[in-house]
């Protein structure tokens, strides 16, 4: 974007005019007049004595002022928190990398404790050499780094029937984006020697649910990673320590945690849950299955219900996240009027394939109400649809793969609500 909003006001000119007229922008709240401010003119407590020593927190924690930036659960969502989901506070984060400590969790039978020395990974089925790897064995293979988003297929699922929850943490927070380090699954399969009749891979976890998922061999040999680090540190317990599967672009239930077995077969092996749950219901009673790839999607994270506008009129930064399981995000458009008019946002930072992309739109807000929407377009040309466009095809009796456009109503007082636009 050029820096000019839909009203024709240049942000640079706006700021420049304010600074030129006395060195402060008193009317916008961007800066304060040069009156005596004790926070500047007086020595404060934090500058009057020594702070904490370097070993006060051997493993660093966020400062207490940020204690609100945490994962949150919806208690009524499932029968038990042992088999449930919590949500990433995407409204309070910037950039694209999700800290492990606040990245959403999805468990089928709870997060288990599995020590590295007790870890084993078996490769069996249609292979020349069935193998068992220890954790140390895996670390001896050539490793690679992949940044990828992991999105639950049910992300946004509660919104199929209309606006339900207040906050993008709860409507779109079943997602995280991390830098993973590990061994390409392809190398392990090549070590075992896949037989010509092998066409499918079945991955299984070590938790009590024995959570397992099938994928085509082509995907397994492409960009799937057997990962043991995330964001530079060992996987957290809740993210599959010590080893998990990373399946870029595919729905999160394919990213098997506590990975214990890889089976190679001539056909798909379906778990009971995979057959009964992870399908997309259609209005005529049929269901789509094996819809693994997550289509292009975006959401404005601020302003949003949990991140209202507190500073009043004036310069405003609108920001959000976009992603696509089909590759890179090519463009993100933002609407202030519920999809009537659109303006292109800035894609900020490195745009990576099958990873979260940050976008920003800078404008001068006049205090009028807005109906904020964002619309992602990926490198294949796919355009994120409206919710109504999805409902015309899929109906309302659905849970998974809701990538419809999210609408936030920004009121004149800066408060924000989750709403639907007909």
SEBAKOL-593714 format. One record per residue: x, y, z of N, C-alpha, C in turn; residue in one letter; residue number from 1. Coordinates in steps of 0.2 Angstrom, whole numbers, plus 5000, padded with zeros to 4 digits. Example, Ala and Ser with C-alpha at 12.3 -4.5 7.8 and 13.67 -1.06 7.14 Angstrom:
2
nxx nyy nzz caxx cayy cazz cxx cyy czz r k
5066 4972 5039 5062 4978 5039 5066 4984 5039 A 1
5064 4989 5035 5068 4995 5036 5064 5000 5039 S 2
***
This chain:
422
nxx nyy nzz caxx cayy cazz cxx cyy czz r k
5004 4994 5000 5000 5000 5000 5004 5006 5000 X 1
5002 5012 4997 5006 5018 4996 5007 5022 5003 X 2
5002 5021 5008 5002 5025 5014 4997 5030 5014 X 3
4992 5029 5009 4986 5034 5008 4980 5030 5009 X 4
4976 5032 5014 4970 5028 5015 4964 5030 5010 X 5
4958 5027 5012 4953 5028 5007 4950 5035 5007 X 6
4952 5039 5012 4949 5046 5012 4954 5050 5008 X 7
4960 5047 5006 4965 5051 5003 4970 5055 5007 X 8
4969 5054 5014 4974 5057 5019 4980 5053 5019 X 9
4986 5056 5018 4992 5053 5019 4994 5053 5026 X 10
4996 5047 5028 4998 5046 5035 5004 5050 5037 X 11
5009 5050 5032 5015 5053 5033 5014 5061 5033 X 12
5010 5063 5029 5008 5070 5029 5004 5072 5035 X 13
5000 5068 5038 4996 5069 5044 5001 5070 5050 X 14
5006 5065 5050 5010 5065 5056 5015 5071 5055 X 15
5017 5073 5049 5022 5078 5048 5019 5085 5050 X 16
5012 5086 5048 5009 5092 5049 5009 5093 5057 X 17
5007 5088 5060 5006 5089 5068 5013 5090 5071 X 18
5018 5087 5069 5025 5088 5071 5028 5095 5070 X 19
5026 5097 5064 5028 5104 5062 5025 5109 5066 X 20
5019 5108 5068 5015 5113 5071 5016 5113 5079 X 21
5023 5113 5081 5024 5114 5088 5028 5108 5091 X 22
5030 5103 5087 5034 5098 5089 5030 5092 5093 X 23
5023 5093 5093 5019 5087 5096 5013 5087 5092 X 24
5010 5081 5093 5004 5079 5090 4998 5079 5096 X 25
4997 5084 5099 4993 5084 5105 4986 5081 5103 X 26
4983 5083 5097 4976 5081 5096 4976 5073 5094 X 27
4981 5070 5093 4980 5063 5091 4983 5058 5096 X 28
4986 5061 5101 4989 5056 5106 4995 5053 5104 X 29
4998 5054 5098 5004 5051 5096 5010 5054 5100 X 30
5010 5060 5103 5015 5062 5107 5012 5067 5112 X 31
5015 5069 5117 5013 5074 5122 5017 5080 5121 X 32
5013 5086 5123 5016 5092 5123 5022 5092 5128 X 33
5027 5097 5127 5033 5096 5131 5032 5100 5138 X 34
5027 5098 5141 5026 5100 5148 5030 5096 5153 X 35
5030 5098 5159 5034 5094 5164 5031 5087 5165 X 36
5034 5082 5164 5032 5075 5165 5036 5072 5170 X 37
5034 5070 5176 5038 5067 5181 5041 5060 5178 X 38
5038 5057 5174 5041 5051 5171 5048 5052 5167 X 39
5048 5059 5165 5054 5061 5161 5059 5065 5166 X 40
5056 5069 5170 5060 5074 5174 5063 5071 5180 X 41
5060 5066 5183 5061 5064 5189 5064 5057 5189 X 42
5069 5055 5193 5072 5048 5193 5067 5043 5196 X 43
5066 5038 5192 5061 5033 5194 5064 5027 5198 X 44
5060 5023 5201 5062 5018 5206 5066 5013 5202 X 45
5064 5012 5195 5068 5007 5191 5075 5009 5189 X 46
5076 5015 5190 5083 5018 5189 5087 5020 5195 X 47
5084 5018 5201 5087 5020 5207 5091 5015 5211 X 48
5090 5008 5208 5094 5003 5212 5095 4997 5207 X 49
5099 4992 5209 5100 4987 5204 5094 4983 5203 X 50
5094 4980 5197 5088 4975 5195 5090 4968 5197 X 51
5086 4963 5194 5087 4956 5196 5094 4954 5192 X 52
5098 4950 5196 5104 4947 5193 5102 4942 5187 X 53
5107 4940 5183 5106 4936 5177 5104 4929 5178 X 54
5104 4927 5184 5102 4920 5186 5096 4920 5190 X 55
5092 4926 5190 5086 4926 5194 5081 4921 5191 X 56
5080 4921 5185 5076 4916 5182 5080 4912 5177 X 57
5082 4906 5179 5086 4902 5174 5083 4900 5167 X 58
5076 4899 5167 5073 4899 5161 5068 4905 5161 X 59
5069 4910 5156 5066 4916 5156 5058 4916 5156 X 60
5055 4920 5159 5048 4920 5159 5045 4927 5157 X 61
5040 4928 5153 5037 4935 5152 5036 4939 5158 X 62
5037 4945 5157 5036 4950 5163 5029 4950 5165 X 63
5028 4951 5171 5021 4950 5174 5016 4955 5171 X 64
5018 4961 5168 5014 4965 5164 5010 4962 5158 X 65
5013 4956 5156 5010 4952 5150 5007 4946 5152 X 66
5005 4946 5159 5002 4939 5161 4995 4938 5158 X 67
4992 4942 5155 4986 4941 5151 4987 4938 5145 X 68
4993 4937 5142 4994 4934 5136 4995 4926 5137 X 69
4990 4923 5137 4990 4916 5139 4985 4912 5134 X 70
4986 4905 5134 4981 4901 5131 4975 4901 5135 X 71
4969 4900 5132 4963 4900 5136 4958 4894 5133 X 72
4955 4891 5137 4950 4885 5135 4943 4888 5135 X 73
4939 4884 5132 4931 4885 5132 4929 4879 5136 X 74
4927 4880 5142 4925 4874 5146 4919 4870 5144 X 75
4915 4873 5140 4909 4869 5138 4910 4866 5131 X 76
4916 4867 5128 4917 4864 5122 4917 4857 5121 X 77
4920 4854 5126 4921 4846 5126 4919 4844 5133 X 78
4918 4837 5133 4916 4834 5140 4922 4835 5145 X 79
4928 4834 5143 4933 4834 5147 4939 4838 5144 X 80
4943 4841 5149 4949 4845 5146 4955 4840 5144 X 81
4954 4834 5146 4959 4829 5144 4959 4828 5136 X 82
4953 4828 5134 4952 4828 5126 4949 4834 5124 X 83
4953 4839 5123 4950 4846 5122 4955 4850 5118 X 84
4954 4857 5118 4958 4862 5114 4958 4868 5119 X 85
4964 4871 5119 4964 4878 5121 4967 4882 5115 X 86
4967 4889 5116 4967 4893 5110 4973 4898 5111 X 87
4977 4899 5105 4982 4904 5105 4980 4911 5106 X 88
4983 4915 5110 4981 4922 5111 4983 4927 5105 X 89
4981 4925 5099 4983 4928 5093 4982 4936 5093 X 90
4977 4938 5097 4975 4945 5097 4981 4949 5100 X 91
4985 4946 5104 4990 4949 5108 4997 4948 5106 X 92
4998 4945 5100 5005 4943 5098 5006 4947 5091 X 93
5012 4948 5090 5014 4952 5083 5019 4947 5080 X 94
5021 4949 5074 5026 4945 5070 5022 4939 5068 X 95
5025 4933 5066 5022 4927 5064 5024 4921 5068 X 96
5029 4921 5072 5031 4915 5076 5027 4915 5082 X 97
5024 4909 5084 5021 4909 5090 5025 4906 5095 X 98
5026 4909 5101 5030 4906 5107 5027 4899 5109 X 99
5031 4894 5110 5028 4888 5112 5024 4888 5118 X 100
5026 4893 5123 5022 4893 5129 5015 4895 5128 X 101
5013 4898 5122 5006 4900 5122 5003 4898 5115 X 102
5006 4893 5112 5003 4890 5106 4998 4885 5108 X 103
4993 4885 5104 4987 4881 5106 4988 4873 5106 X 104
4984 4870 5110 4985 4863 5112 4979 4859 5109 X 105
4979 4853 5107 4974 4849 5105 4976 4842 5108 X 106
4972 4839 5112 4974 4832 5115 4968 4827 5114 X 107
4970 4821 5113 4965 4816 5112 4964 4812 5119 X 108
4970 4812 5123 4969 4808 5129 4974 4811 5134 X 109
4976 4818 5133 4980 4821 5138 4987 4821 5135 X 110
4991 4826 5138 4998 4827 5136 5002 4822 5141 X 111
5006 4818 5137 5010 4813 5141 5017 4815 5142 X 112
5021 4812 5147 5028 4813 5148 5032 4807 5146 X 113
5036 4808 5141 5040 4803 5138 5047 4805 5137 X 114
5051 4802 5141 5058 4804 5141 5062 4802 5135 X 115
5067 4805 5133 5071 4804 5127 5074 4797 5127 X 116
5076 4795 5133 5079 4788 5133 5074 4782 5133 X 117
5068 4784 5134 5063 4779 5133 5059 4779 5126 X 118
5062 4784 5122 5058 4785 5115 5061 4780 5110 X 119
5056 4777 5106 5057 4773 5101 5053 4775 5095 X 120
5055 4775 5089 5051 4776 5083 5052 4770 5078 X 121
5047 4766 5077 5047 4760 5072 5044 4762 5065 X 122
5048 4759 5060 5045 4760 5054 5044 4753 5051 X 123
5038 4751 5049 5036 4744 5047 5032 4744 5041 X 124
5029 4738 5040 5025 4738 5034 5028 4736 5028 X 125
5027 4739 5022 5030 4738 5016 5036 4741 5015 X 126
5041 4739 5019 5048 4741 5018 5053 4735 5018 X 127
5059 4737 5015 5064 4731 5014 5067 4730 5021 X 128
5068 4735 5025 5071 4734 5032 5067 4737 5037 X 129
5063 4733 5041 5059 4736 5046 5064 4739 5051 X 130
5063 4745 5054 5068 4748 5058 5065 4751 5064 X 131
5069 4751 5070 5068 4755 5076 5073 4760 5077 X 132
5071 4766 5078 5076 4772 5080 5075 4774 5087 X 133
5081 4775 5090 5080 4779 5097 5081 4786 5095 X 134
5080 4790 5100 5080 4797 5100 5087 4799 5097 X 135
5092 4796 5100 5099 4798 5098 5100 4796 5091 X 136
5097 4790 5088 5098 4788 5081 5095 4794 5077 X 137
5090 4797 5079 5087 4802 5074 5091 4808 5074 X 138
5095 4810 5079 5099 4816 5079 5105 4815 5075 X 139
5106 4809 5073 5112 4808 5068 5111 4808 5061 X 140
5104 4809 5059 5102 4810 5052 5103 4818 5051 X 141
5104 4819 5044 5104 4826 5042 5098 4829 5044 X 142
5098 4835 5047 5092 4839 5049 5091 4845 5045 X 143
5085 4847 5045 5083 4853 5041 5078 4857 5046 X 144
5077 4864 5043 5072 4868 5047 5066 4870 5043 X 145
5061 4870 5046 5054 4872 5042 5050 4876 5047 X 146
5048 4882 5044 5043 4886 5047 5036 4884 5044 X 147
5031 4882 5048 5025 4880 5046 5019 4882 5051 X 148
5013 4883 5048 5008 4884 5053 5004 4877 5054 X 149
5002 4876 5060 4998 4871 5062 4991 4873 5064 X 150
4986 4871 5060 4979 4874 5061 4974 4868 5062 X 151
4971 4868 5068 4966 4863 5069 4960 4863 5063 X 152
4958 4858 5061 4953 4858 5056 4946 4861 5058 X 153
4945 4861 5065 4939 4864 5068 4940 4872 5069 X 154
4946 4875 5067 4947 4882 5069 4941 4886 5065 X 155
4938 4890 5069 4932 4893 5066 4926 4889 5066 X 156
4926 4883 5068 4920 4878 5067 4914 4881 5071 X 157
4915 4884 5076 4909 4886 5080 4905 4892 5077 X 158
4908 4895 5072 4905 4901 5068 4901 4899 5062 X 159
4900 4892 5061 4897 4890 5055 4889 4893 5055 X 160
4886 4892 5061 4879 4894 5062 4878 4902 5063 X 161
4884 4906 5063 4883 4913 5065 4889 4915 5070 X 162
4889 4921 5071 4894 4924 5076 4892 4921 5083 X 163
4897 4918 5086 4896 4914 5092 4901 4917 5098 X 164
4907 4918 5097 4912 4920 5102 4915 4926 5101 X 165
4916 4930 5107 4919 4936 5107 4927 4936 5107 X 166
4930 4937 5102 4938 4937 5102 4941 4932 5097 X 167
4946 4935 5093 4949 4931 5088 4953 4925 5091 X 168
4954 4926 5098 4958 4920 5101 4953 4914 5101 X 169
4946 4915 5102 4942 4909 5102 4939 4908 5095 X 170
4938 4912 5091 4935 4911 5084 4941 4908 5079 X 171
4947 4910 5080 4952 4908 5075 4959 4906 5079 X 172
4959 4905 5085 4965 4904 5089 4967 4897 5089 X 173
4964 4892 5085 4967 4885 5085 4972 4885 5080 X 174
4977 4889 5081 4982 4889 5076 4989 4892 5079 X 175
4994 4889 5077 5001 4892 5079 5006 4891 5073 X 176
5011 4895 5073 5016 4895 5068 5023 4895 5071 X 177
5027 4889 5070 5033 4889 5073 5039 4886 5068 X 178
5045 4888 5070 5051 4885 5067 5053 4879 5069 X 179
5052 4873 5065 5054 4867 5067 5060 4864 5065 X 180
5064 4861 5069 5070 4857 5067 5069 4850 5068 X 181
5071 4846 5063 5071 4839 5063 5073 4836 5057 X 182
5072 4829 5056 5074 4825 5050 5068 4824 5045 X 183
5069 4825 5039 5064 4824 5034 5062 4817 5034 X 184
5056 4816 5035 5053 4809 5035 5056 4805 5029 X 185
5057 4808 5023 5059 4805 5017 5066 4801 5019 X 186
5070 4804 5023 5076 4801 5024 5076 4794 5028 X 187
5071 4794 5033 5070 4788 5037 5066 4783 5033 X 188
5062 4785 5028 5059 4780 5024 5064 4777 5019 X 189
5068 4781 5016 5073 4779 5012 5078 4774 5015 X 190
5079 4775 5022 5084 4771 5026 5080 4764 5026 X 191
5074 4764 5027 5070 4758 5028 5069 4754 5021 X 192
5069 4758 5016 5068 4755 5009 5060 4754 5008 X 193
5057 4759 5005 5050 4758 5003 5049 4753 4997 X 194
5045 4748 4998 5043 4744 4993 5039 4747 4987 X 195
5039 4745 4981 5036 4748 4976 5028 4748 4977 X 196
5025 4743 4980 5018 4743 4981 5016 4748 4987 X 197
5021 4751 4991 5019 4755 4996 5017 4762 4993 X 198
5011 4764 4995 5007 4770 4992 5005 4775 4998 X 199
5004 4772 5004 5002 4776 5010 5006 4775 5016 X 200
5006 4780 5020 5010 4780 5026 5004 4781 5032 X 201
5005 4777 5037 5001 4778 5043 5005 4780 5049 X 202
5004 4786 5052 5008 4788 5058 5004 4788 5064 X 203
5007 4785 5069 5004 4784 5076 5007 4787 5081 X 204
5004 4789 5086 5007 4792 5092 5007 4787 5098 X 205
5011 4789 5103 5012 4785 5109 5007 4786 5115 X 206
5003 4791 5114 4998 4792 5120 4993 4787 5120 X 207
4989 4787 5125 4984 4782 5126 4979 4781 5121 X 208
4978 4787 5117 4973 4787 5112 4975 4783 5106 X 209
4982 4782 5105 4985 4779 5100 4983 4783 5093 X 210
4983 4789 5094 4981 4793 5088 4985 4792 5082 X 211
4981 4790 5077 4985 4788 5070 4981 4791 5064 X 212
4985 4793 5059 4982 4796 5053 4986 4794 5047 X 213
4982 4793 5042 4985 4791 5035 4987 4797 5031 X 214
4992 4796 5027 4993 4801 5022 4996 4798 5015 X 215
4995 4801 5010 4998 4798 5004 5006 4798 5004 X 216
5009 4793 5001 5017 4792 5002 5020 4798 4999 X 217
5017 4801 4993 5020 4807 4990 5021 4813 4995 X 218
5016 4814 4999 5016 4819 5004 5022 4818 5009 X 219
5022 4811 5012 5027 4809 5016 5034 4810 5014 X 220
5035 4809 5007 5042 4810 5004 5043 4817 5002 X 221
5038 4821 5003 5039 4828 5001 5042 4833 5006 X 222
5038 4836 5010 5040 4841 5015 5038 4839 5022 X 223
5037 4833 5024 5035 4831 5031 5041 4830 5035 X 224
5041 4832 5041 5047 4833 5045 5045 4829 5052 X 225
5050 4825 5054 5050 4822 5060 5054 4826 5065 X 226
5051 4830 5069 5054 4836 5072 5055 4835 5080 X 227
5060 4838 5082 5062 4837 5089 5063 4844 5093 X 228
5064 4849 5088 5065 4856 5091 5059 4861 5088 X 229
5057 4866 5092 5053 4871 5089 5055 4877 5092 X 230
5056 4882 5088 5058 4889 5090 5065 4889 5093 X 231
5069 4884 5091 5076 4884 5094 5076 4880 5101 X 232
5071 4877 5103 5071 4873 5110 5068 4867 5109 X 233
5069 4862 5113 5066 4856 5113 5058 4857 5113 X 234
5054 4852 5110 5047 4853 5110 5045 4853 5117 X 235
5039 4857 5118 5036 4856 5125 5032 4850 5125 X 236
5031 4848 5131 5027 4842 5133 5021 4842 5129 X 237
5017 4847 5129 5010 4848 5126 5011 4848 5118 X 238
5017 4849 5116 5017 4849 5108 5021 4842 5106 X 239
5021 4837 5110 5024 4831 5108 5030 4829 5110 X 240
5034 4832 5115 5040 4830 5117 5041 4822 5118 X 241
5046 4819 5115 5052 4822 5112 5052 4823 5104 X 242
5047 4820 5101 5047 4820 5094 5039 4820 5091 X 243
5038 4824 5086 5032 4825 5083 5032 4825 5076 X 244
5027 4824 5072 5027 4825 5065 5024 4832 5063 X 245
5028 4835 5058 5026 4841 5056 5024 4840 5048 X 246
5018 4842 5047 5015 4840 5040 5013 4847 5037 X 247
5017 4851 5034 5015 4858 5032 5009 4858 5027 X 248
5005 4863 5029 4999 4864 5024 4993 4859 5026 X 249
4994 4854 5029 4989 4849 5031 4986 4851 5038 X 250
4980 4849 5039 4976 4850 5045 4980 4847 5051 X 251
4979 4850 5057 4983 4849 5063 4982 4842 5065 X 252
4976 4838 5064 4976 4832 5067 4981 4827 5063 X 253
4984 4829 5058 4989 4825 5054 4996 4825 5058 X 254
4996 4830 5062 5003 4832 5065 5004 4828 5071 X 255
5005 4821 5070 5004 4816 5076 5010 4818 5081 X 256
5008 4819 5087 5013 4820 5093 5015 4814 5096 X 257
5021 4814 5099 5024 4808 5103 5024 4802 5098 X 258
5027 4804 5092 5027 4799 5086 5030 4793 5088 X 259
5027 4787 5087 5030 4781 5089 5030 4776 5083 X 260
5026 4776 5078 5026 4772 5073 5024 4775 5066 X 261
5028 4773 5061 5027 4774 5054 5026 4768 5050 X 262
5020 4767 5048 5018 4761 5044 5017 4762 5037 X 263
5020 4758 5032 5019 4759 5025 5015 4754 5022 X 264
5009 4756 5019 5004 4751 5016 5002 4753 5009 X 265
4999 4748 5006 4996 4749 4999 4990 4753 4999 X 266
4987 4754 5005 4980 4758 5005 4980 4762 5011 X 267
4975 4766 5012 4975 4770 5018 4972 4766 5024 X 268
4975 4767 5030 4973 4764 5036 4969 4769 5040 X 269
4963 4768 5041 4959 4773 5044 4958 4772 5051 X 270
4959 4776 5056 4957 4775 5063 4950 4777 5063 X 271
4947 4774 5069 4940 4775 5070 4938 4782 5070 X 272
4942 4786 5074 4941 4794 5074 4941 4797 5068 X 273
4946 4795 5064 4947 4798 5057 4941 4797 5053 X 274
4938 4791 5053 4932 4789 5049 4926 4793 5051 X 275
4925 4793 5058 4919 4796 5061 4919 4803 5062 X 276
4925 4807 5063 4925 4814 5064 4927 4818 5059 X 277
4933 4817 5056 4937 4821 5052 4934 4821 5045 X 278
4928 4822 5044 4925 4823 5037 4921 4829 5037 X 279
4920 4832 5031 4916 4838 5030 4909 4836 5028 X 280
4904 4837 5032 4897 4836 5030 4894 4840 5025 X 281
4890 4837 5021 4887 4841 5015 4879 4841 5016 X 282
4876 4846 5013 4869 4847 5015 4865 4841 5013 X 283
4867 4837 5008 4863 4831 5005 4864 4825 5009 X 284
4868 4826 5015 4870 4820 5019 4876 4816 5018 X 285
4879 4818 5012 4886 4815 5011 4891 4819 5014 X 286
4897 4816 5014 4903 4819 5018 4909 4819 5014 X 287
4913 4824 5013 4919 4824 5010 4924 4821 5015 X 288
4929 4817 5013 4934 4815 5017 4941 4816 5014 X 289
4946 4815 5018 4953 4817 5016 4954 4824 5013 X 290
4950 4829 5016 4951 4836 5014 4957 4839 5019 X 291
4963 4836 5018 4968 4838 5022 4971 4845 5022 X 292
4971 4848 5016 4974 4854 5015 4970 4860 5017 X 293
4973 4864 5021 4970 4870 5024 4970 4876 5019 X 294
4964 4878 5016 4963 4883 5011 4965 4890 5014 X 295
4966 4895 5010 4968 4901 5011 4963 4905 5016 X 296
4966 4908 5021 4962 4911 5026 4966 4917 5029 X 297
4962 4921 5033 4965 4927 5036 4961 4929 5042 X 298
4963 4933 5046 4959 4936 5051 4963 4942 5054 X 299
4959 4948 5055 4962 4954 5058 4962 4952 5066 X 300
4968 4953 5068 4969 4952 5076 4969 4958 5080 X 301
4970 4964 5077 4969 4970 5081 4967 4976 5075 X 302
4962 4979 5077 4957 4979 5082 4953 4972 5082 X 303
4951 4970 5087 4947 4964 5088 4943 4964 5095 X 304
4939 4960 5096 4935 4960 5103 4940 4960 5109 X 305
4945 4957 5109 4950 4957 5114 4955 4962 5114 X 306
4955 4966 5108 4960 4971 5107 4956 4977 5104 X 307
4952 4980 5108 4949 4986 5106 4953 4992 5105 X 308
4950 4998 5102 4954 5004 5101 4953 5008 5107 X 309
4959 5009 5110 4959 5013 5117 4961 5020 5116 X 310
4964 5022 5110 4967 5029 5110 4963 5034 5107 X 311
4957 5032 5104 4953 5037 5101 4954 5038 5094 X 312
4952 5043 5091 4953 5045 5084 4960 5046 5082 X 313
4962 5046 5076 4969 5047 5074 4972 5041 5070 X 314
4979 5041 5070 4982 5036 5066 4981 5029 5070 X 315
4979 5024 5066 4977 5017 5068 4981 5012 5064 X 316
4984 5007 5067 4987 5001 5064 4982 4995 5064 X 317
4980 4993 5058 4976 4987 5058 4981 4981 5056 X 318
4980 4976 5060 4985 4970 5058 4982 4964 5059 X 319
4984 4959 5056 4982 4952 5056 4986 4947 5053 X 320
4984 4941 5052 4987 4935 5050 4984 4932 5044 X 321
4988 4930 5039 4985 4926 5033 4989 4920 5032 X 322
4986 4915 5029 4990 4908 5028 4986 4904 5023 X 323
4990 4900 5020 4987 4895 5015 4991 4888 5015 X 324
4987 4883 5015 4991 4876 5015 4993 4875 5008 X 325
4991 4879 5003 4993 4878 4996 5000 4881 4994 X 326
5002 4885 4999 5009 4889 4997 5009 4896 5000 X 327
5012 4901 4997 5012 4907 4999 5006 4911 4999 X 328
5005 4916 5003 5000 4921 5003 5003 4926 4998 X 329
4999 4928 4993 5001 4933 4988 4998 4940 4989 X 330
4992 4940 4993 4990 4947 4994 4984 4946 5000 X 331
4984 4952 5003 4978 4952 5008 4975 4959 5007 X 332
4968 4959 5006 4964 4965 5006 4960 4966 5012 X 333
4959 4972 5014 4956 4974 5020 4950 4978 5018 X 334
4944 4977 5021 4938 4981 5020 4936 4984 5027 X 335
4934 4991 5027 4932 4994 5032 4925 4995 5033 X 336
4921 4993 5027 4914 4993 5027 4910 4987 5025 X 337
4913 4981 5028 4910 4975 5027 4910 4972 5021 X 338
4915 4973 5017 4916 4970 5010 4914 4974 5004 X 339
4911 4980 5005 4909 4984 5000 4915 4987 4996 X 340
4920 4989 4999 4926 4992 4996 4932 4988 5000 X 341
4938 4988 4996 4943 4984 4998 4950 4988 4997 X 342
4955 4988 5001 4961 4991 5000 4967 4986 5001 X 343
4972 4986 4998 4977 4981 4999 4981 4983 5005 X 344
4983 4978 5009 4987 4979 5015 4994 4977 5013 X 345
4999 4979 5018 5006 4977 5017 5007 4971 5020 X 346
5011 4966 5016 5013 4960 5019 5020 4962 5022 X 347
5020 4961 5029 5026 4963 5033 5031 4957 5034 X 348
5037 4958 5033 5042 4952 5034 5042 4947 5029 X 349
5046 4942 5030 5047 4937 5025 5040 4933 5024 X 350
5038 4932 5018 5032 4928 5016 5035 4921 5015 X 351
5033 4916 5019 5035 4909 5018 5029 4905 5016 X 352
5031 4900 5012 5025 4895 5010 5023 4891 5016 X 353
5016 4890 5016 5013 4886 5021 5015 4888 5028 X 354
5015 4895 5029 5017 4898 5036 5013 4904 5036 X 355
5012 4906 5043 5008 4913 5044 5012 4919 5041 X 356
5008 4923 5038 5010 4929 5035 5007 4935 5039 X 357
5011 4940 5041 5008 4946 5045 5007 4951 5040 X 358
5001 4954 5041 4999 4960 5036 4997 4966 5041 X 359
4998 4972 5038 4997 4978 5041 4993 4983 5037 X 360
4989 4987 5039 4986 4993 5036 4986 4999 5040 X 361
4989 5004 5038 4989 5010 5042 4984 5015 5039 X 362
4980 5018 5044 4975 5023 5042 4974 5028 5047 X 363
4971 5033 5046 4969 5039 5050 4961 5038 5052 X 364
4960 5035 5058 4953 5034 5060 4949 5040 5062 X 365
4944 5041 5059 4940 5047 5061 4935 5046 5066 X 366
4935 5040 5069 4930 5038 5075 4923 5035 5072 X 367
4923 5035 5066 4916 5032 5063 4917 5024 5064 X 368
4911 5021 5065 4911 5014 5065 4913 5010 5059 X 369
4916 5005 5060 4919 5001 5054 4917 4994 5055 X 370
4916 4990 5049 4915 4983 5049 4921 4980 5046 X 371
4926 4978 5050 4932 4976 5047 4932 4969 5045 X 372
4935 4968 5039 4936 4961 5036 4943 4961 5033 X 373
4945 4955 5032 4952 4954 5028 4950 4948 5024 X 374
4954 4948 5018 4953 4943 5013 4959 4941 5010 X 375
4961 4935 5011 4968 4932 5008 4967 4929 5001 X 376
4972 4930 4997 4973 4927 4991 4980 4924 4991 X 377
4980 4917 4989 4986 4914 4989 4989 4913 4982 X 378
4995 4910 4982 4999 4911 4975 4996 4906 4970 X 379
4991 4902 4972 4987 4898 4966 4982 4902 4963 X 380
4980 4908 4966 4975 4912 4964 4968 4911 4968 X 381
4968 4907 4973 4962 4906 4977 4961 4912 4981 X 382
4955 4914 4982 4952 4919 4985 4948 4917 4991 X 383
4950 4919 4997 4946 4917 5003 4939 4919 5002 X 384
4934 4915 5003 4927 4916 5002 4924 4919 5008 X 385
4918 4922 5007 4914 4924 5013 4911 4918 5016 X 386
4908 4919 5022 4905 4913 5025 4898 4911 5022 X 387
4895 4916 5019 4889 4914 5015 4890 4910 5009 X 388
4896 4911 5006 4898 4907 5000 4900 4900 5002 X 389
4903 4899 5007 4904 4892 5010 4898 4889 5012 X 390
4893 4892 5015 4887 4889 5017 4882 4887 5011 X 391
4883 4891 5005 4879 4889 4999 4881 4882 4997 X 392
4887 4880 4998 4890 4874 4996 4890 4869 5001 X 393
4891 4871 5008 4892 4866 5013 4887 4866 5018 X 394
4882 4870 5018 4877 4871 5023 4879 4873 5029 X 395
4875 4872 5035 4876 4874 5041 4878 4868 5046 X 396
4877 4862 5044 4878 4856 5048 4885 4854 5047 X 397
4890 4858 5050 4897 4857 5048 4901 4859 5054 X 398
4907 4857 5054 4912 4858 5060 4919 4861 5057 X 399
4921 4857 5052 4928 4858 5049 4929 4863 5043 X 400
4935 4865 5043 4937 4869 5037 4933 4875 5035 X 401
4931 4879 5040 4928 4885 5039 4933 4891 5039 X 402
4935 4892 5032 4939 4898 5031 4936 4904 5028 X 403
4930 4905 5030 4926 4911 5028 4928 4917 5031 X 404
4927 4923 5028 4929 4929 5030 4926 4931 5037 X 405
4930 4933 5042 4928 4935 5048 4926 4943 5048 X 406
4921 4945 5052 4919 4952 5052 4919 4954 5059 X 407
4922 4960 5060 4922 4963 5067 4919 4970 5066 X 408
4914 4971 5071 4911 4978 5071 4915 4982 5076 X 409
4918 4988 5073 4921 4993 5078 4916 4998 5079 X 410
4915 4999 5085 4910 5005 5087 4914 5011 5087 X 411
4910 5017 5088 4913 5023 5088 4917 5024 5095 X 412
4915 5020 5100 4919 5021 5106 4925 5016 5106 X 413
4927 5013 5101 4933 5009 5100 4931 5001 5102 X 414
4926 5000 5105 4924 4993 5107 4923 4989 5101 X 415
4924 4982 5101 4924 4978 5095 4919 4972 5096 X 416
4915 4970 5092 4911 4964 5092 4911 4960 5086 X 417
4910 4953 5088 4910 4948 5082 4903 4948 5079 X 418
4902 4950 5073 4896 4950 5070 4896 4947 5063 X 419
4890 4946 5060 4889 4943 5053 4887 4948 5049 X 420
4889 4948 5043 4887 4953 5037 4883 4949 5032 X 421
4876 4950 5031 4872 4946 5027 4875 4947 5019 X 422
***
